[in-house]
Structure formats: structure tokens, C-alpha cells
Amino acid sequence: MSLCWTIRPDGTPDWADTEPDPVPVPTIAWLTWHIGWWWSVALDHANGRTPRERTEIVWPGAETAVAWLRALREEWLAVLDHVTDADLDAWLNAELMKNVSEIGQLRMQRRSVV
């Protein structure tokens, strides 16, 4: 098992059904896929769609990852317009905050090496 999780050339992420020990360090590509996966499935649930399987959600590539996440954000904002506070689940926001902070940490580490 690699000590780093990344995205394969076909857009699929490294994955294990049980968390390995030690936990691999994810790349920014993997983290952006992870945000997109969680958000996509949360949107499926919120919109009454059958949730996609993890394996159905591939990373779109570095050139379009930001646009992909922005589109998911726009769809999420539209969902939020129609829900009450009681309808919201904190896990999605917590997961997004965790992944974004991990990306920030990786960016700081990269800058300190360059």
C-alpha cells in the first residue's frame, strides 16, 4: 500500500474499504475528488435521486476540477434555498471543511519546500 493516495490517469482515486494503517497522505487531486464525490452524493440525496456509487464519480482533471467544484457549489446553493435548518445535516459541511483545510495544509507544505 502506498503512503500517498492520488488519482490514477483514468480519473479514478486510490481507495481502500477499510482505513489503512498508516493512513496515506492524500494529494490535492485526491482531496478535490473526495469533495466532489461527497458533494455529488449529498446532492443526489437532497434532490431525491438515487445516489451514485463512489466508483461512478471520477476526477475531471486538473484543468476542470475547480469548475466542477464550482458547479457543485451552485447546485448546492440552489438546494439550500429550499430547505430549513432542520433539514440540514452537519456532516457535509464538516467534511467540506476538513478537506479544504487538508488542501490548505498541503499547499503550505509545498510552498515551504519550493
Secondary structure, DSSP 8 states (H G I E B T S, - for coil): --SEE-B-TTS-B---SS--SS--EE-HHHHHHHHHHHHHHHHHHHTT-----GGG-----TTTHHHHHHHHHHHHHHHHTT--GGG--HHHHHHHHHHHHHHHHHHHHHHHH-
